[in-house]
């Protein structure tokens, strides 16, 4: 039995399911001041139907790290930065305790200037005097030689609570993105680990101590909670990822489509190309800072069921503010309305007859009172509010599509150059999905689908998302060395070491690493996404090869609930051919899968 929990801005959804279908589902209000309480309440409700001993896995999607960044409750971080020549690291100052150190490594991984350890010790002492307990250490070209970063870790010693080293974040060469990723990883480390401690304690108390716990990542995969504790930055924006994986589990999408997850606070907009979700291949921005966090390409806007209705002159708007729950949810039957109450999108949908959610009479009374204040008929105001919400969603979708069509498109499997995205369908999920279906269909003028279980699709996506992983391998045959930054692995190789050798080693190391973490990874779901080999020439002769290989476990779901027969076909990621799903076709370059 699989459990999935998605902690959203308004509701926390949970499901228990297996390959025969959903066995239990629950939706509870999210307490943003105590997310664990919301998780516990959802678990207790699920266990009223499901026995703890039949549960083998829990996948958790949480807004915790995102909230900490948005609300400014992150921890102070000490950043120790080694830019070397040719770059001004001061341009990327991320925090108060930011120290630029002397030392340099070139693009081949050769140390060209020793780290100034006395300067580093002074910087560390300054950070500790400010009360800093977590540190990010980032050197340019550290993925080619982590010597300076490892030295900083040794200098920090056991007196530091946590240290993020830049080369462990992945093999890509992008110094500014690596800086930001290391900073945010440290900034949310303590709050995430406190939550993880509490979750594990709660599971033990509920008889679920034996359950394997995974956390959703922004790229549409999961990783074990133990790994998430070290890299909590990867859990940022995992909510939209749960949305995308939920629609994959519920619908057999085979064409260009728009996915709309309409929640209580926001609407998440995603786009599928040939049945595959798009990704931010270079990494997402956190605030104004580009990072290395690979994520599904999703646009979030402040339109949800609890978004307040506004009247500005003759224009009716919905959101982006959420002033509280809808009148239908917050006013008990028979109770009077508070003074100057504000109706929401859900209240408008109740008044138009699109749904009958909660206290419908409170919605009608609240809409009538608010409409009278603005000299509008209640039915007209409600209709205009629903249309305004659909228009705002449509406009944001068009902006996203224009952005997508302005540059190369990356799906979770491949780069599609010159591909123009033209959606032919809209898929709706989230609490208000069924009520908004007709308004969305009219505005988009596209065939619109609301799948079964639309209200808990996020939790279904969380439950069924499979473990993913990726790593990059580098080799320099002139120096006779091969290294994998994320695993801190380095070994000598012969001058005859080839691209084929590198592909084999990268795949084997990735699968072995997953096995060590207790994660089963089917080799059929593994793929090489990049493989390149360049000759190094000195004085007219080839002196060696510079090799880079990147491989990954493909994002996808364990199985689907869309009526497909179980087995290999049902387990393939939508958009894949059966040959690809069974590993009979393997991409080598350009990110092809």
N, C-alpha and C positions, 0 to 999 in steps of 0.2 A: 504494500500500500504506500502511495506517495502522498505527502502533505505539501501544500503550497500556501504560503502566506505572503500577501502583498500589503504593506503598510502605506496607505495613500494619505493624501493631505486631509481628506474628509472621512473616509472609511478605511477600515482594515478588513480585507477579504481573506477568507481561508477556505480551502477545499481539501477533501480526501478522496482519492480516486485510484483506480487500477485500470487494467486494459479492458475491463468490461464496462467502465463508466464511472460516473461520480457517485460516491457513497454518502458524502455529507458536504454541506456548504453553509457558510455563515458570513454575515456582514455586520460589523460592529463599528461604532463611532471611534475614530482615532483621537486619542488624547495626546496632543502634541507636546504636552509637558511631561508625559510618561508613556513613551512608545511601548515599553515592555508590558505595561498594564494592558494595552490594546492587544498585544500578541498573546498574553496569557488568557485574556477573555476569549479570544478566538479559539485557542487551543482547548480550553475547557469545554466550550460549546461543541467542538468537533468530537471530543472524546466522549460526549454523551451518546454518540452513535457508533463510533469506531473504537475497537479495543486497542489499547496501547501496544500490545505484543505483535499486532499484525503490521504495524508501521515500520518501514525500514529506512525511509529517507524524508527529510524536511528541507525544502528549498525556500529560502527567505529573501524577500525583496523589501528593503527598508529605505526610508527617506532620511535616516539619521545623519549620515555624512553630509548630504546635500543641505539639510536644515541647518547644521552647525555652521556651514560656510555662509549661507544666505543670512542667517541671524547674527553672524559675527561672534559666535561663541567658541571659535576654534582656539587652540592653545598657541602660545608664543613659541616660535621656532628659531633656533640658531642655524643660520645658513653659512656654511664654510665653502667658498667658491674659488675655484682655480681655473681662470679663463685662459691663461697663457697669452701669447701675443696675438694681435689682430682683432681683438674684440674688447669692447668696454662693458664689463660685467655690471658696472654701476647703472647702466640703462635698464637692467632687469631687477632692480632692487625690489624685493617682495615683502620685506618686513624690517622691523627696527634693528634686530640683531643679525645684520647682514655683513659678512666680512670677506673681502677679496684678498686672496693669498697669492704669494709668489710661487712659481713653479710652472712647468710646462711639459706636455707630451705631444708629439706630432701625430699626423694622421696614420702613420704606420705603427704607432704604439711605442715609439722610441722616446725615452726621457731626454728632453733637451735642456731642462733646467730643473735642478733638484728642488723639492718642496722645502720652503723655509719653515722648519719645525718650531723655531723660537717664536716666529710670527704667529704660527698656528696655535701654540700654547697660550699666547697672550689673547688671541681672539676667543679661545675656549673659556679662559678665565673671565673675560668680559661678559660673555653670555651667561655664565653661571652666576656672576654677581647680579645679573638682572633676573635671576630665578628661572632661567631656561633649563629644561630637562630633556628636550628632544631636539635632534640635530639632523640637518640634511647636508650631505657632503657631495659636491658635484664638481668634477673636473672635465674640461673639454677633452674629447677623445679618450675618456676613461673607459669606454667600451672596448677600445683597442689595447689598453693597458691600465688596469685599475690600481696600480701601485700607490699613487698619491691618495686616492680615496681610502684604500685599506690602511695606509699609514695614519690617516686622520681617525679612523675607527679605533686603532690601537691607542692613539693619544687620548681619545675621549674615555676609553676604558669602561669600567663597570659603574662609574659614577653617573652615567647617562642612562635614562630610562629607555630610550629608543633612538636608533640611528638609521637613516635611509641613505644608502649609497647610490649615486646616480647610475652606475653601470648595471645595477641589479634591476633597473626598471625596464630593460629591454636593450636591444642592440642598435637601434636607429641613432644616427648621428644628427642630433638637433639640440644644441646646447641650451637655448632659451626654453624649449619645451621640457627638457630634462630638469632644468632648474625649478620650473613651476610645478611639475609633477612631484618632485621630491619634497617641495615645500608643503603642498596640500596633503601629501601622504602623512607627513609628520603632524600637520595641524589637526587632523581628525583621528590620529592614531589612538589617543587615550579615550576619547568619547566612544569610539567604536568598540574598543576592547572592553570597556566597562559594560557596554550593552551585551557583548558576546558572553562575558562572564555571567551576567544575569540570565541570559537565554539558556545557557547550559545548566545553570542551577535550577531554573524553572522546569526544564525538560526532565531532569533527574527527579524532581518532586512529583511530576505528573506521570511517572513511570515510563518516560521516553528517553531515559539515559542511554539506551542502546542505539538510538537513531543516528544515522549519518546526517550531518547538517552541512548544507551548502549555502552560499550566498550568491545572489545574482550579480553579474557584472554588466557594465553598460554596453558591452558588445554583443549581448544576446546569448551569453553562456553563463555557467556557474563555476565557482571554485570552492574547495573545502573551506569551512570556517577557519581552520587552523591557518590556511594560506591567506585568507581575508584579513586575519588579525595582523599580518605583516604588511599587506598591501591594501588597506581599506580604501585608498583613493579609487581603486577599481570598482567599488560598489556605488560610486556617485552616479546618479541618474539611472539607477537600476529599475526604477518604476516604469519609465517608458519602454525599457527592454522587455519587461514582463508583458506589457501590452502587445508588443509585436509578436512575441513567442506565443501568447495566448491565441491570437488570430490564426497563427500557423497551425496550432493544435486543433482549432475548431473549424477551419475552412480550408478547402483545397484551392489555393490561389495559384493561377497559372498565367496571369496576364498583368499588365501594368494596372496598378490599383492604388487608391488612397485609403489609408486606415485612420479612423477617427476614434479615439478613446475619450469619451466625454465623461468626466468625473464630477465630483462635487465642487472642486475649486478650479480645475484647469481642463483644457482639451489638448491631448497629445496628438500630433499629426505626423504620420509616417507614410512613406511611399514605397511600394513594391514595384520592381521591374522584372518582367517575365516570372513573376511569382516569388522573387527573392527580395528581402529587405535591403535597403541601402545603408551604407556605413560611412561615418566620418573617418576616412582612411588615415588621415594625418594625425587625428586626435581632436578631442573636443576642447572648446574654450571653457574655462571656469572663471566666471567674471570676464575680465578683459585679458586673461592670461591663457595662451595656447598651451595645451599639455600633450603628453604622449598617450593619454587614456583613449583607446580606440572604442568607439561607441556607435550604436545604430543611429542613423540620421533621423532625428525627431525634432519637431518644432512644438513648443508648448506655449499656449496663450491663455490668458485669464478669463476663460469662458467655461462655466460649469453650472451644474444644477443649482448651486447655492449662490451664484453670482447675482449681485444686486442689480435691480433695474434702475436706470437713471433717465431723466427727461431734461434735455438741454435745448431750450427754445422749443422748436417743433420736432426735434430729433429724439428718438428713443434709442437708448443704448443698454447693453447688458455687460456687466463687468467693467474693468478687470477686478474690481473690489469684491471681496467676500466679507460682508458685515456680520455674518452669522448664518445659522441654518435657515432654511426656508420657513415661512409661516406654517406650511403644511406639516413640518417636522417639529416645530418648536412650540406650537400653541395646542394645548390639550383640548379635546372636544368639549364644547360648552363654555370655554374660557373666553374672556374678552381680549381684544387686541391691545398691545401696548401703544402708547402715544407715539405718533410719527413712525409707525412700523414701516419697514421697507420690503416689498415683495421681491421674489427672486425668479429666476428662469423656471424653476420647478413650479412655483405658484402660477406663472403665466401658462405653463403647459396644462396645469389643472383647469384653469379657467377656459382655455380653448377646447377642452375635452380630449386633448391628446393623451392624457393619462388621468388616473384617479389615485394620486399618491397621498398617503397620510390624511391629514385633516383638510379635505377639499373645501369645506365651508370657510375655514380660516383663510385659505388662498383667495376665495371669492370676496370675502369681506375686506381683506387687506388690499386687494387690487382695486376694489371700488373706492376705498378711502384714498388711496394714493392717486388714482385717476381723477377724483374730484378735486384734489389739490392742484392738479395741472389742467383742469377743464377738458378732460378727455373721457370718452366712454370706456368703461372697464374692458369690454370685449375687444374694442379697437386697440387699447393699450396692450393687452395681453398678446394679441396677434402680431402687433408691431414689434414687441419684445422678442417673440420667438423668431420672427423674420430677421431681426437685427442680429440675433445670436448666430443664425445660419449664415448671414452675410459676412460676419466677422470671421467665422470659420472658413468660409469660402475664400475670402480675400487673403487670409494667411496661407491657405493651401496654395493659391496661385503664386504668392511670393516665394514659397518654398520650391515650387515647380520651376519657376524662372531661375532661381539660384541653381537648381540641379541641372537644368538644361544649358547653363552657362559654362559648364566645365565638365571634365570627364566624370563618368558615373562609376562608382565602386559599389558592387553588391557584396554580400558576405562571402562570396566565392571568387569574384573576378572583376577585372576592369573592363568596362564596356565603352570603348572609345567611339565617339561620334554617334552615340545612341541618344535619340531624343525621346524623352518620357512623355507618354500620352495616356493617362489613366482612362480606363473604360468602365471601372466599377468603384463604388465606395462601400467600405465595410465599416459598420458602426458597432461599438462596444461601450461598456460602462453603464452606470445606473440609468441615466436618461436616454439611452440609445434608442429604444423602441419609440419613446414619445417624440424624439426629434427626427425620426426616420423620414416622415413626409416633408418636413421643412427642408431637410438636407437634400432630399431627392429633387425637390422643385428647384432649389438654388443651383445645385451642381448639374442638373439635367443628365444624370447618369444612373444606371441601374444600381440600386442601393440594397445592401444585404445587412440584416441584423441576425447574427447566428444564435442558436440555442445557447443558453448559459451566458448570455452577453453581460449580465450583471457582475459575474465573478470571473470574467475571462482573464483578468490580470493574474489572479491566484492560480488559475489553470495553467497559464503560461509559466508562472514561477514553479509550479509543481513538476512540470514535464520537461523543462529546459535541462539539457544534458551538460555535463562537465566539458569545458573547453580549456585549451591551453595553447600557447604559442612560444616559440623560442627562435633565436637567431644564432647561427654559427658563422664564425669568421675563421679564415685560414690564410696564412702568409707562408707560402712554400719556400720563399727565399730565406726567411728566418727559421723555417721548419717548425711552426707553431700553429695550433688550432685552439680556439677558445670560444666558450659559450658564456657571455656575460651574466645572464639571468641565473645560471646555475653555479657561478663562480668556478667554472671548470676550465682547465687549461692543460694541454698536453702537447708533446712533441710529435710531429708527423714527418714522413719522408718527403723529399723534393718531388717525388712522383705522385703525391697526394692529389686526387682529381676532384672534379665537381661531383661525379657520381659517388665517390667516397664521402664527400661532405654531405650530400643528400641522405645517404644511408645513415651516417653518424648522427645527423640532426634528428632524424625520425626516431632512431633507437634511443637517443638520450631523452627525447620528449616523452616517449612512452614509458621508459624506465622511471623517469621522474614522477609521472602520474601514478605508476604502480607503487612507488615508495610512499606516496601520500594516501594510499588505499583507494585510489580511483581507478575503476576499470575503464579503459579506453580501447574501443574497437579500432584496429588498424585501418579498417575500411572507411572510417570517418576521419582519417588523418590525410593531410595533403601538403605538398610543397607549394607554397604560394609565391616564392621568388627564389631564383637560382641564377647566379652570375659568376663569371670567372674572367678576370682581366689579366693580360700579360703585363709584367713589369719589365721595362726595358732600360738597360744601362749601357751606354757607349755602344749602341747599335745591336746589342744582343739581349735575348730574353733571360732574365735572371731568376724568374719565379712567377707565381700566379697569386693574385689577390682574389680570394673566393668568399662569397657571401651566400648563405642559404637561410631562408625563413620557412618554417613549417608550422602547421596549426592543426588542432582538432576542430573540425567544422562545427559551427553553431547549428543547433537544431533541437528537436524535441524527441523524447524517448519513444513516444508513439502519438498518434492523433486520435481525436474523438469525432472526426468528420465523416464517419461511416466507411472509410476505406478498410479493406481486409487487413488484419494485423500481419506482420511479417516484414520482409525487407522493403517492399514498396511503400508500406505505411510509415516506415521509419525514415525514409529519405527526406531530406529537406525539400520543401516545395520549390519547384523550378528545376530540380535535378533530373536528369535522365536516370533510368534504372541502372545503366552501365556505370555512370558516375557514382551512384549510391553504393554500388557493390565493389567499387574500387578498380573497375576494369579500365578506367581512363584517369590519368594523373597529369595535372598541369605542371609545367616546368618553369615558365617565365611569365612575367607580366601579370602575376596574380591570378592566373587562370586556374580553375579548380577542376 
